[in-house]
Amino acid sequence: MSIGIGDVLRDAREEQGRSIDEAARDTRVRSDYLRALEEEQFEVFGGDVYAKGFLSSYARYLRLDPQPLLDRYRRNVQHDEPSASSIAATPVAKQPSGPPPTWIAWAVVVVVVLIGVAALAQVFGGRTPEPAAQQPPQPADSPTEDAATPTPEPSPEPTFDGVELLLAYEEDCWTRVTIDGQTVLEETVQRGETRSFEDDGEIQVRFGNPAGVRVELNGESLGAAGEPGQPRTVTFTPEGAEEA
């Protein structure tokens, strides 16, 4: 069931006479991501922070105010999970104290009676009955070859021939992105937005506030781009990330 976000984006794009491929080229965001926004398939982004970032960026490109769309996303799609602090603060109910259960009292009575019987038998009979011989443990049936279930082969991990870079901004950060010697982005990206880039060889990024940017390289999360207050330049290749 549509919640209206996709219709607003699609109508704005079509009114401006732009195709999905043209919008993808201008925003440097993959066309299947833009199509997922217009079809409201937000699960493909793998999390609310990414989905809202792409939604905000696409809305600004289409000259739309992103705030009403983000509010609608929060009301209808986003599912906030309780934080660790709120979970830790939840009180745990204590078990009510009271007299011990009835079965404990009966167990004590039975033990006392057995001790008394054993003592009388020792006095009048001269000996107590010997305990019954224990039966040796029976070996468990060994599994047959027919019962063995083959372990399924794990699915191969997807491979990337080039560089797919996703930047998710948790704080405002001045960013410069260079691809093939050309600067494709140089601006202060606002908190809550995302940027996506692709190249066959390498992508170089200069972060003014690296601690405020989460990085995903070829589908793998690398965490924050650096330490607070320490501008950093990083080169991303198919093999990984290294200081430039």
C-alpha positions as CSV (number, residue, x, y, z in Angstrom):
1,M,0.0,0.0,0.0
2,S,1.5,3.3,-1.1
3,I,2.1,6.0,1.5
4,G,2.4,8.8,-1.0
5,I,6.2,9.4,-0.9
6,G,6.9,7.6,-4.2
7,D,4.1,9.4,-6.0
8,V,5.4,12.8,-5.0
9,L,8.9,12.0,-6.2
10,R,7.7,10.4,-9.5
11,D,5.3,13.3,-10.3
12,A,8.0,15.9,-9.6
13,R,10.5,14.1,-11.8
14,E,8.1,13.6,-14.7
15,E,6.9,17.2,-14.5
16,Q,10.5,18.3,-14.9
17,G,10.8,16.0,-17.9
18,R,13.7,13.9,-16.4
19,S,14.2,10.2,-16.7
20,I,15.5,7.9,-14.0
21,D,18.8,7.5,-15.9
22,E,19.2,11.3,-16.2
23,A,18.5,11.8,-12.5
24,A,21.0,9.0,-11.6
25,R,23.6,10.7,-13.8
26,D,23.0,14.1,-12.2
27,T,22.9,12.9,-8.6
28,R,25.6,10.1,-9.0
29,V,23.1,7.8,-7.2
30,R,22.4,4.4,-8.8
31,S,19.2,4.3,-10.8
32,D,17.9,1.2,-8.9
33,Y,18.1,3.2,-5.7
34,L,16.1,6.1,-7.2
35,R,13.6,3.6,-8.6
36,A,13.3,2.0,-5.1
37,L,12.5,5.4,-3.6
38,E,9.7,6.0,-6.2
39,E,8.3,2.5,-5.6
40,E,8.7,2.9,-1.8
41,Q,10.9,-0.2,-1.5
42,F,12.8,1.2,1.4
43,E,14.1,-2.1,2.6
44,V,16.7,-2.2,-0.2
45,F,18.7,0.5,1.6
46,G,19.4,-1.7,4.6
47,G,18.5,0.8,7.3
48,D,16.6,4.0,8.1
49,V,19.6,6.2,8.2
50,Y,20.5,5.3,4.5
51,A,16.9,5.4,3.3
52,K,16.2,8.8,4.8
53,G,19.5,10.1,3.5
54,F,18.8,9.1,-0.1
55,L,15.2,10.4,0.2
56,S,16.4,13.8,1.4
57,S,19.0,14.0,-1.3
58,Y,16.6,13.0,-4.1
59,A,13.9,15.4,-2.9
60,R,16.4,18.3,-2.9
61,Y,17.5,17.4,-6.4
62,L,13.8,17.6,-7.5
63,R,13.5,21.0,-5.8
64,L,11.1,19.5,-3.2
65,D,11.1,20.3,0.5
66,P,12.3,17.0,2.0
67,Q,10.9,17.6,5.5
68,P,7.3,16.6,4.8
69,L,8.5,13.4,3.1
70,L,10.8,12.5,6.0
71,D,8.0,13.1,8.5
72,R,5.8,10.8,6.5
73,Y,8.6,8.2,6.4
74,R,9.0,8.3,10.2
75,R,5.3,7.9,10.8
76,N,4.7,5.1,8.3
77,V,8.0,3.2,7.8
78,Q,10.6,3.8,10.5
79,H,10.6,1.4,13.4
80,D,12.7,2.7,16.3
81,E,14.2,0.1,18.5
82,P,14.7,0.7,22.3
83,S,18.1,1.9,23.2
84,A,20.5,-0.1,25.4
85,S,20.2,2.5,28.1
86,S,16.4,2.3,28.2
87,I,16.6,-1.5,28.3
88,A,19.1,-1.4,31.2
89,A,16.8,1.0,33.1
90,T,13.8,-1.3,32.9
91,P,13.2,-2.8,36.4
92,V,13.1,-6.5,36.8
93,A,10.2,-7.9,38.9
94,K,11.3,-9.6,42.1
95,Q,9.9,-12.9,43.1
96,P,7.6,-12.5,46.1
97,S,9.0,-13.8,49.4
98,G,6.9,-16.2,51.5
99,P,6.8,-19.6,53.2
100,P,8.5,-22.5,51.4
101,P,6.3,-24.7,49.1
102,T,4.5,-27.6,50.7
103,W,6.5,-30.2,48.8
104,I,9.7,-29.1,50.6
105,A,8.2,-29.8,54.0
106,W,7.1,-33.3,52.9
107,A,10.5,-34.0,51.5
108,V,12.1,-33.1,54.9
109,V,9.7,-35.5,56.7
110,V,10.5,-38.4,54.3
111,V,14.2,-37.9,54.8
112,V,13.9,-38.0,58.6
113,V,11.8,-41.2,58.4
114,L,14.3,-42.9,56.1
115,I,17.2,-42.0,58.5
116,G,15.2,-43.5,61.4
117,V,14.4,-46.7,59.6
118,A,18.1,-47.2,58.6
119,A,19.2,-46.7,62.2
120,L,16.7,-49.3,63.5
121,A,17.8,-51.8,60.9
122,Q,21.4,-51.4,61.9
123,V,20.5,-52.0,65.6
124,F,18.2,-55.0,65.2
125,G,19.3,-56.6,62.1
126,G,23.0,-56.2,62.4
127,R,23.4,-55.0,58.9
128,T,21.7,-52.9,56.3
129,P,20.7,-54.3,53.0
130,E,23.3,-54.0,50.3
131,P,22.5,-51.7,47.5
132,A,21.4,-53.2,44.3
133,A,24.2,-53.7,41.7
134,Q,24.3,-51.0,39.2
135,Q,23.6,-51.9,35.6
136,P,26.5,-51.0,33.3
137,P,25.6,-48.2,31.0
138,Q,24.3,-49.4,27.6
139,P,26.2,-48.0,24.6
140,A,24.2,-45.6,22.5
141,D,23.3,-46.7,19.1
142,S,25.9,-45.5,16.6
143,P,24.4,-43.4,13.8
144,T,24.2,-45.0,10.5
145,E,25.5,-43.6,7.3
146,D,21.9,-43.3,6.0
147,A,21.1,-40.9,8.8
148,A,23.8,-38.5,8.0
149,T,22.5,-35.3,6.4
150,P,24.9,-33.5,4.0
151,T,25.8,-30.0,4.9
152,P,24.6,-27.5,2.3
153,E,27.2,-25.5,0.5
154,P,27.3,-21.8,1.6
155,S,26.2,-19.3,-0.9
156,P,29.1,-17.4,-2.5
157,E,29.6,-13.8,-1.4
158,P,28.9,-11.2,-4.1
159,T,32.0,-9.8,-5.7
160,F,32.7,-6.3,-6.9
161,D,34.9,-5.5,-9.8
162,G,35.2,-1.8,-9.0
163,V,34.5,0.6,-6.1
164,E,31.0,1.2,-4.7
165,L,31.2,3.8,-2.0
166,L,28.3,5.0,0.3
167,L,28.7,7.9,2.7
168,A,26.0,8.4,5.4
169,Y,26.3,11.7,7.3
170,E,25.5,11.6,11.0
171,E,26.9,15.2,11.4
172,D,27.6,18.1,9.0
173,C,30.9,17.5,7.1
174,W,32.8,19.3,4.4
175,T,33.6,16.7,1.8
176,R,35.7,16.7,-1.4
177,V,35.4,13.6,-3.7
178,T,37.9,13.1,-6.6
179,I,37.4,10.5,-9.3
180,D,39.8,10.0,-12.2
181,G,41.5,13.3,-11.3
182,Q,38.3,15.3,-11.4
183,T,36.5,16.8,-8.4
184,V,32.9,15.5,-8.5
185,L,31.8,16.9,-5.1
186,E,33.1,19.7,-2.9
187,E,30.6,21.0,-0.4
188,T,29.4,20.8,3.2
189,V,27.0,17.9,3.3
190,Q,24.3,18.2,5.9
191,R,23.5,15.7,8.7
192,G,21.0,13.0,7.7
193,E,22.0,12.9,4.0
194,T,23.9,10.3,2.0
195,R,26.2,10.3,-1.0
196,S,26.9,7.4,-3.3
197,F,29.8,7.0,-5.8
198,E,31.1,4.4,-8.2
199,D,34.3,3.9,-10.2
200,D,36.3,1.1,-11.8
201,G,39.6,2.1,-10.2
202,E,39.7,4.3,-7.1
203,I,37.8,7.1,-5.3
204,Q,39.6,9.7,-3.1
205,V,37.7,11.5,-0.4
206,R,38.8,14.4,1.8
207,F,36.7,14.6,5.1
208,G,36.7,17.8,7.2
209,N,34.8,16.0,10.0
210,P,35.5,12.3,9.5
211,A,34.0,11.2,12.8
212,G,30.5,12.3,11.5
213,V,30.5,10.1,8.4
214,R,29.8,6.4,8.3
215,V,31.4,4.6,5.3
216,E,30.3,1.5,3.4
217,L,32.7,0.1,0.8
218,N,31.4,-2.6,-1.7
219,G,28.6,-3.5,0.7
220,E,30.9,-3.7,3.8
221,S,30.5,-1.3,6.7
222,L,33.8,0.4,7.6
223,G,32.4,2.5,10.4
224,A,33.3,6.2,10.9
225,A,35.7,7.7,8.4
226,G,38.1,8.9,11.2
227,E,38.6,10.6,14.5
228,P,36.8,13.8,15.7
229,G,38.5,17.0,14.7
230,Q,41.1,15.4,12.5
231,P,40.6,16.1,8.8
232,R,41.6,13.1,6.7
233,T,42.0,12.1,3.1
234,V,41.2,8.4,2.2
235,T,41.7,6.5,-1.0
236,F,39.1,3.8,-1.6
237,T,40.0,0.9,-4.0
238,P,38.5,-2.6,-4.6
239,E,41.1,-3.9,-2.1
240,G,40.0,-1.6,0.7
241,A,40.7,1.9,2.1
242,E,44.1,3.5,2.9
243,E,45.3,6.9,4.0
244,A,46.2,9.1,1.0
